[in-house]
Amino acid sequence: MDGKTRSTLSQVQGVPLPERIVKYWARVEKFQASKEDVLIATYPKAGTTWTQEVVDQILNEGDLEKTKRAPTQVRMPFIEMTSADGENAGITKLEVMDPPRVIKTHLPIQLVPQSFWEAGCKVIYMARNPKDTVVSYYHFDRMNLYQPEPGPWQEYLEKFMTCQLGWGSWYDHVKGYWRERNNKAILYIFFEDMKEDPVREVTRIAEFLGLQLSKCTIDHIVKMTTFSAMRENPMANYSTVPDTIFDRTASEFMRKGEVGDWKNHFSAQEDAVFEDHYHKLMADCPIPIRFTI
Ligand code: PPS
């Protein structure tokens, strides 16, 4: 890899984002959401794809013919993502889709296009503990040749803690949606809860979307959205992304899908420093984040 396609970061309202997203930001900002649209919001690597698959399965009542109609990124476009020339963009895909659309974003709450709030759209926010998130992000940046070069792990962890990675501060991200969850139509869920009790969490998501599904349908959806089922599903595992973008010799998109893999990456010293920093930054907003289940 000669590094030519790897992006540099620029900023929108102080939030670091890939340069090409910043370049076409005006299109994102003025996007018109419809009331029936559903927004899935996450910090990168928090379980976005998993939540997307669960939501699409719920809306299609577990009908695989429907959920296997196209890859994740076509079924549920990534609103702010765009190619360097602006041609292949989440916005372009969304403009030719009829509502209700299921839309992915990693934007912090203050950058979500205003029309989502004006229309009263439902928002599902998934948070994942920051240690597993940064490990997942690190491996993703090793394999995604559109992302900035990750560099060595120790430096990467430092960048995460000082909020220099794409989409900025994990801390502000999880806090921003948490603080608004009772003022707006936001369902706030956790990766760890979904892993621990997927039947309970899928049921909560279905009810939030206004659907009462039978136990049999919920069980079927849970079965079809396990890590192993999604890893084998070409419409849910990003295998359609070419090797020129995802260098699968470096890592995999569907890598491990576990809670606690951070223990294989953090040294004892890194963990102590991280814990101290985490408690300081989260003291003003205690969110029940779990690092193990
Ligand atoms: S992205 O690129 O930001 O949209 O990535 P995202 O989908 O948010 O996160 C990818 C991580 O989620 C894991 N994953 C899952 N875990 C458990 N169950 C299911 N079904 C599932 N699907 C995806 C994926 O493996 C990445 O985590 P890591 O820890 O890297 O394995």
Boltz pocket constraint, residues with backbone or C-beta under 6 A from the ligand:
constraints:
  - pocket:
      binder: B
      contacts: [[A, 42], [A, 43], [A, 44], [A, 45], [A, 46], [A, 47], [A, 48], [A, 49], [A, 50], [A, 132], [A, 135], [A, 136], [A, 137], [A, 139], [A, 140], [A, 225], [A, 226], [A, 227], [A, 228], [A, 230], [A, 252], [A, 253], [A, 254], [A, 255], [A, 256], [A, 257], [A, 258], [A, 261]]
      max_distance: 6.0
